[in-house]
Amino acid sequence: MFATVLVALMLLVPQAGKPVAVPDTPQGKHLKAYLDAFNSGDKKKYLAMIEEHFDPITVKDRPVEERAKMFQRLKGDFGTFKVTKVTKASAEAIGLLIPNKEGVEATFNFRFAATAPFKINGIGVDIERGEP
């Protein structure tokens, strides 16, 4: 029993130096497209990805200019997204732990539409602030 639990825990902890994989699901594919577009550093590629991988209702809720500003802000804070851990993986949401340039960890919570093609319909970011 103990050995089974230990092996299960080891599978959940990413190995040093190895990239953390997002789930191989329709939701995970949208998330991978998001990460790839963001990490490319190309604002046009990022904005095009939003049109393809975000739920149309979500896209309408925020003008493209606001999305471009958010892209620039996140690029300034994080550089590239280096996922260190998948904190949650379900049909409704995937959580990722991503450190910023200073090493402060942020949890990105990607939410998905409930019906196929399960596009991204929201992103929340919680930043670890540490002790006051």
C-alpha positions in Angstrom: 0.0 0.0 0.0 2.7 2.5 1.0 4.7 1.7 -2.1 1.7 2.3 -4.3 1.1 5.7 -2.7 4.8 6.6 -3.0 4.8 5.7 -6.7 1.6 7.7 -7.3 3.1 10.7 -5.6 6.3 10.4 -7.6 4.3 10.5 -10.8 2.7 13.8 -9.8 6.0 15.5 -9.0 7.7 16.9 -12.1 11.3 15.7 -12.6 13.9 18.4 -12.5 14.7 19.9 -15.9 11.8 18.1 -17.7 9.0 20.2 -19.1 5.6 19.6 -17.4 3.0 18.3 -19.9 -0.5 19.6 -20.0 -3.3 17.0 -20.1 -3.8 15.4 -23.5 -7.5 16.4 -23.8 -9.4 18.8 -26.0 -9.0 21.4 -23.2 -5.3 20.6 -22.9 -4.9 21.2 -26.6 -6.4 24.7 -26.3 -4.2 25.4 -23.4 -1.1 24.2 -25.2 -2.0 26.5 -28.1 -2.3 29.3 -25.6 1.2 28.6 -24.1 2.8 28.2 -27.5 1.4 31.5 -28.8 2.3 33.4 -25.6 5.8 31.9 -25.5 6.4 32.8 -29.2 6.4 36.5 -28.1 4.5 37.4 -31.3 1.5 39.6 -30.3 -0.2 38.9 -33.7 0.1 35.1 -33.2 -1.2 35.5 -29.6 -4.2 37.5 -30.7 -5.0 35.0 -33.6 -4.8 32.2 -31.1 -7.4 33.9 -29.0 -9.8 34.0 -31.9 -9.3 30.3 -32.6 -9.0 28.8 -29.1 -11.3 31.0 -26.9 -15.0 30.7 -26.6 -16.6 33.3 -29.0 -18.7 34.8 -26.1 -15.5 35.3 -24.1 -13.8 37.0 -27.0 -16.6 39.5 -27.4 -16.4 40.4 -23.7 -12.9 42.0 -24.0 -11.7 44.3 -26.9 -8.6 43.2 -28.8 -6.8 46.3 -27.5 -7.2 45.2 -23.9 -6.0 41.7 -24.8 -2.9 43.2 -26.5 -2.2 45.2 -23.3 -2.6 42.2 -21.1 -0.2 40.2 -23.4 2.4 42.9 -23.0 2.0 43.1 -19.3 2.3 39.3 -18.8 5.3 39.2 -21.1 6.9 41.9 -19.0 6.2 40.0 -15.8 6.9 36.5 -16.9 8.9 36.6 -20.1 7.9 33.1 -21.1 5.7 30.7 -19.3 7.6 27.8 -17.7 5.0 25.5 -16.2 6.4 23.9 -13.1 3.2 22.0 -12.1 -0.3 21.1 -13.1 -2.3 21.9 -10.0 -5.7 20.9 -11.3 -7.0 19.0 -14.3 -10.6 18.5 -15.0 -13.1 19.0 -17.9 -14.0 22.4 -16.4 -10.6 23.8 -15.5 -6.8 23.3 -15.7 -4.5 25.0 -13.1 -0.9 25.6 -13.8 1.9 26.9 -11.5 4.1 29.3 -13.4 6.9 31.4 -11.8 7.4 35.0 -12.9 10.9 36.5 -13.8 11.6 37.0 -10.0 10.6 33.4 -9.2 7.3 34.4 -7.5 4.9 31.6 -8.3 1.5 32.3 -9.9 -1.3 29.9 -10.3 -3.1 30.3 -13.7 -6.6 28.8 -13.7 -7.9 28.2 -17.2 -11.6 27.6 -17.4 -13.3 25.8 -20.4 -16.7 25.8 -22.1 -18.9 22.9 -20.9 -19.6 21.7 -24.5 -17.4 20.7 -27.4 -15.1 22.0 -28.6 -14.4 23.0 -25.0 -12.7 26.3 -25.8 -11.1 28.5 -23.1 -13.7 30.8 -21.5 -11.8 32.4 -18.8 -8.4 32.7 -17.1 -7.7 33.6 -13.5 -4.3 34.4 -12.0 -3.4 34.2 -8.3 0.0 35.4 -7.4 1.8 34.1 -4.3 2.5 37.2 -2.2 4.4 35.6 0.7 4.3 36.8 4.3 3.6 40.5 4.9 
